[in-house]
Amino acid sequence: MRILVATAVPVERDAVARAFPGPVPHVDVLAVGVGPALAAASTATALTRAALAGAPYGLVVSAGIGGGFLPHAPVGSLVVADEITAADLGAETADGFVPVTELGFGAVTHRPPEALVRAAAAATGARAGAVLTVSTVTGTAARASALRERHPTALAEAMEGFGVAEAAGAHGVPVLEIRAVSNPVGPRDRAAWRIGDALAALTEGFGKLTPVLESWEHHDD
C-alpha cells in the first residue's frame, strides 16, 4: 500500500522524513502548503497524479505541529484525530457561529478509520480526540473557550487537516491526522512556543507510527 504524508511546510516534511532510516519506496512525504485550501489542492493533485500513473495511494496522513487545548494536550505531546473538523467553516449570526452543515449544505467533519486511530494512539502514546482545522489561528482566550464549547472533544487545532481530508475523501482514500503540540491554543505568546520540541516529538512519533501504517489495511475497520 502506498502512503501519502501531507505536511504544511518543509520543516514538518523533514521532521517526518527523519523518522525513516532510509528511503521508503511506498511512502511519499510532501509539503502541501499552509491552510485548508492549498492543502486540499496540493493533496488532490498528488492523488490524481498517482492514480493516473497506475500507482494510487491507499492512505493519506495529515501530519505536522499545531496548537493544543490545555490541559489535555500539553506542549510536546502527540494527538491523533478521531475527528477532523473544519471549525470556522460556516456563518456568524446574532446567536453565534453556525456551521455550514446547519445552513443546509457542505460537510465539516471527516472521521478516520477507528481501528487505525486506536492502533496509532497505542503505538505512539498519543491521545485520540478531535483536531480542529482553522483558517485563522486562535489568538485569544475567548476564541479558545468558544471553540472548546462548540467542540468539547477537541484536543488540538491546525490549518490543513480538513483540506487534506477533503481531497482524500474525493478520491475515496482513508485519512489520518497526527499532530505534535508546539503551543497552547489561546493568547499568542511566542515565548511559550516549543516548535523544536514539537518537531522532535513528531519525528519520534512517526518512527513508532510507520509500522502501524504499513501493516494496516482498509478492511481492518
C-alpha positions in Angstrom: 0.0 0.0 0.0 1.3 3.4 -0.9 1.1 6.1 1.7 1.0 9.9 1.2 2.1 12.0 4.2 0.9 15.6 3.7 2.7 18.3 5.9 2.2 22.0 5.6 5.8 23.3 5.4 9.3 21.9 4.7 10.4 21.8 8.3 7.5 19.4 9.1 8.2 17.4 6.0 11.8 17.0 7.1 10.8 16.1 10.6 8.6 13.2 9.3 11.3 12.1 6.8 13.9 11.8 9.7 11.7 9.0 11.2 12.8 6.8 8.3 16.3 5.2 8.4 16.5 5.3 4.6 14.3 5.8 1.5 10.8 4.1 1.8 9.6 3.5 -1.7 5.9 3.3 -0.8 5.8 6.4 1.4 5.9 9.9 0.0 6.2 12.9 2.3 5.1 16.2 0.8 4.9 19.8 2.0 1.4 20.7 0.6 1.2 24.3 1.8 -0.4 26.3 4.6 -4.2 26.5 5.1 -7.0 24.2 4.1 -7.5 25.4 0.5 -3.9 25.0 -0.6 -3.5 21.7 1.3 -6.6 20.3 -0.4 -5.5 21.4 -3.9 -1.9 20.1 -3.5 -3.1 16.8 -1.9 -5.7 16.3 -4.6 -3.0 16.9 -7.3 -0.7 14.3 -5.8 -3.5 11.8 -5.5 -4.6 12.4 -9.1 -1.1 12.0 -10.4 -0.6 8.8 -8.6 -3.8 7.4 -9.8 -3.1 8.3 -13.4 0.3 6.7 -13.1 -1.3 3.4 -12.0 0.1 3.6 -8.5 -2.7 5.1 -6.3 -2.3 5.8 -2.7 -4.1 3.7 -0.2 -3.9 6.0 2.8 -3.3 9.8 3.3 -1.8 11.1 6.6 -2.0 14.8 7.5 1.0 15.4 9.8 2.6 18.3 11.5 2.6 20.5 14.5 -0.2 22.5 16.0 -1.8 24.1 19.0 -3.0 22.0 21.9 -6.0 22.6 24.2 -4.8 22.6 27.7 -4.7 20.6 30.0 -5.4 17.6 27.8 -2.8 18.2 25.1 0.2 19.9 26.6 3.2 21.2 24.6 5.3 18.3 23.3 2.5 15.8 23.3 1.0 13.9 20.3 -2.6 13.9 19.2 -4.2 11.5 16.8 -7.5 12.8 15.3 -10.6 10.6 15.7 -12.4 13.5 14.1 -11.1 16.1 11.6 -13.4 19.1 11.7 -13.4 22.5 10.0 -14.1 24.7 13.0 -14.7 28.0 11.2 -16.5 26.9 8.0 -19.9 28.5 8.4 -21.5 31.8 9.3 -21.5 34.2 12.2 -25.0 35.1 13.4 -26.5 37.1 16.2 -26.9 33.9 18.1 -23.3 32.8 17.5 -21.5 30.6 15.0 -23.5 28.3 12.7 -21.6 25.5 10.8 -22.1 25.2 7.1 -24.0 21.9 7.6 -26.7 23.7 9.6 -27.0 26.1 6.7 -28.1 23.1 4.6 -25.0 22.2 2.6 -21.4 21.0 2.7 -19.6 18.9 5.3 -17.5 19.9 8.2 -16.2 16.6 9.6 -14.2 13.6 8.4 -13.7 10.6 10.6 -10.5 8.5 10.2 -10.9 4.7 10.4 -11.5 3.8 14.1 -9.1 0.8 14.2 -6.3 2.8 12.7 -6.8 5.7 15.2 -6.7 3.2 18.1 -3.6 1.5 16.7 -1.9 4.8 16.0 -2.6 6.1 19.5 -1.4 2.9 21.2 1.8 2.8 19.2 2.7 6.5 19.7 1.3 7.2 23.2 -0.8 9.9 21.6 -4.2 11.0 22.9 -7.1 10.5 20.5 -9.6 13.3 20.0 -10.9 15.9 17.6 -8.4 18.0 15.7 -9.9 21.3 14.5 -8.9 22.9 11.2 -9.0 26.7 11.2 -8.2 29.2 8.6 -7.3 31.8 11.3 -5.2 30.5 14.2 -6.7 31.1 17.6 -5.0 34.0 19.4 -7.4 34.9 22.3 -8.7 33.1 25.4 -12.2 34.0 24.3 -11.9 32.2 21.0 -10.2 29.2 22.5 -13.1 28.9 25.0 -15.7 29.3 22.3 -14.0 26.5 20.2 -13.9 24.2 23.2 -17.6 24.9 24.0 -18.6 24.0 20.4 -16.2 21.1 20.2 -15.8 19.6 23.7 -13.6 16.6 22.5 -11.1 18.9 20.7 -7.5 18.3 21.7 -5.7 20.4 19.0 -6.1 22.9 16.2 -4.1 23.2 13.0 -4.7 24.6 9.5 -4.5 21.8 7.0 -6.2 18.6 8.2 -9.7 19.2 6.8 -8.3 20.2 3.4 -6.2 17.1 3.2 -9.2 15.0 4.3 -11.5 16.6 1.7 -9.0 15.7 -1.1 -8.6 12.2 0.3 -12.4 11.8 0.5 -12.9 12.9 -3.1 -10.6 10.1 -4.1 -12.1 7.5 -1.8 -8.9 7.2 0.2 -9.0 6.9 4.0 -7.2 9.7 6.0 -5.4 10.0 9.3 -4.2 13.1 11.1 -1.4 13.3 13.7 -0.2 16.5 15.4 2.6 17.3 17.8 1.7 20.2 20.1 4.0 23.2 19.8 2.0 25.7 21.8 -1.2 26.1 23.8 -4.4 27.2 22.0 -5.2 30.7 23.2 -3.4 34.1 23.6 -0.4 34.3 21.3 2.8 34.1 23.4 5.8 33.4 21.1 8.0 32.9 24.1 5.9 29.8 25.1 6.2 28.1 21.7 8.3 25.0 21.6 8.5 24.3 17.8 11.8 22.4 18.1 10.4 20.1 20.8 7.2 19.5 18.8 9.2 18.7 15.6 11.3 16.2 17.6 8.1 14.7 19.0 6.7 14.4 15.5 9.8 12.6 14.3 9.8 10.2 17.3 6.1 9.6 16.9 6.2 8.9 13.2 9.0 6.4 13.8 6.6 4.4 16.0 3.7 5.1 13.7 5.2 3.8 10.5 4.9 0.1 11.3 1.2 0.6 12.1 0.6 2.4 8.8 2.5 -0.3 6.8 0.5 -3.1 8.4 -2.9 -1.5 8.3 -5.3 -2.5 5.6 -8.6 -0.6 4.8 -10.7 -3.8 5.5 -9.4 -3.8 9.1 -12.3 -1.4 10.0 
